[in-house]
Amino acid sequence: MAYTCKNCGAVADAPGHLCNPCGDTENCSFCGAPKVDPKHMCKDKLAAMQYVCQGCGRVAMEEKHLCKPSPIG
């Protein structure tokens, strides 16, 4: 299936290769972009992150999702 960028009209086989993809997949609850994998990080999702892991650098909205959580900011 091909995806089309709503902003510039570019076409790609995977939605993760476009800045604002349009396709028939489930949408991200933060930005509306099709979910391509659990690591998808849009501006709205990044703004909601409250903690960073001091071990691996991963970010999360809740401390319980990280092994060594530290508040962001």
C-alpha positions as a printed NumPy array, in Angstrom:
array([[ 0.   ,  0.   ,  0.   ],
       [ 1.285,  3.468, -0.82 ],
       [ 1.022,  6.426,  1.538],
       [ 0.83 , 10.069,  0.528],
       [ 2.1  , 13.082,  2.502],
       [-0.733, 15.532,  3.23 ],
       [ 1.776, 18.429,  3.23 ],
       [ 3.9  , 17.965,  0.118],
       [ 2.284, 15.095, -1.813],
       [ 5.307, 12.768, -1.621],
       [ 4.496,  9.033, -1.887],
       [ 6.15 ,  6.186,  0.064],
       [ 5.56 ,  2.487,  0.796],
       [ 5.77 ,  3.089,  4.581],
       [ 4.087,  5.971,  6.471],
       [ 7.186,  6.52 ,  8.646],
       [ 9.016,  7.972,  5.637],
       [ 6.621, 10.922,  5.272],
       [ 6.205, 14.051,  7.422],
       [ 2.361, 13.966,  7.393],
       [ 1.251, 10.597,  5.973],
       [-2.253,  9.705,  4.874],
       [-3.235,  6.011,  4.717],
       [-5.605,  3.332,  5.986],
       [-3.864,  2.449,  9.275],
       [-4.651,  3.218, 12.923],
       [-3.777,  6.79 , 13.874],
       [-1.498,  8.091, 16.622],
       [-3.654,  9.392, 19.482],
       [-1.34 , 12.408, 19.849],
       [-0.816, 13.686, 16.284],
       [-3.131, 11.633, 14.076],
       [-0.297, 10.164, 11.984],
       [-0.54 ,  6.447, 11.185],
       [ 1.222,  4.368, 13.818],
       [ 4.232,  2.73 , 12.246],
       [ 5.819,  1.312, 15.39 ],
       [ 5.657,  1.796, 19.185],
       [ 8.685,  4.147, 19.07 ],
       [ 6.831,  6.781, 16.992],
       [ 7.602, 10.156, 18.602],
       [ 5.677, 13.197, 17.356],
       [ 5.887, 16.728, 18.826],
       [ 2.686, 16.337, 20.865],
       [ 3.78 , 12.979, 22.287],
       [ 7.258, 14.315, 23.126],
       [ 5.695, 17.292, 24.934],
       [ 3.682, 14.854, 27.11 ],
       [ 6.788, 12.968, 28.274],
       [ 7.569, 13.634, 31.919],
       [10.493, 11.276, 32.651],
       [13.745, 10.122, 31.065],
       [15.586,  6.891, 31.904],
       [19.079,  7.53 , 33.242],
       [20.062,  4.053, 32.026],
       [19.032,  3.997, 28.358],
       [17.728,  7.51 , 27.624],
       [14.183,  6.409, 26.815],
       [11.352,  8.819, 27.67 ],
       [ 7.938,  8.056, 29.21 ],
       [ 4.853,  9.756, 30.604],
       [ 5.02 ,  7.677, 33.823],
       [ 7.963,  6.66 , 36.039],
       [ 6.816,  3.033, 36.193],
       [ 7.647,  2.573, 32.494],
       [11.377,  3.235, 33.026],
       [14.032,  1.348, 34.999],
       [15.901,  4.478, 36.229],
       [13.396,  7.359, 35.903],
       [14.373, 10.983, 36.333],
       [11.985, 13.959, 35.899],
       [12.458, 15.982, 32.726],
       [13.029, 19.685, 33.155]])
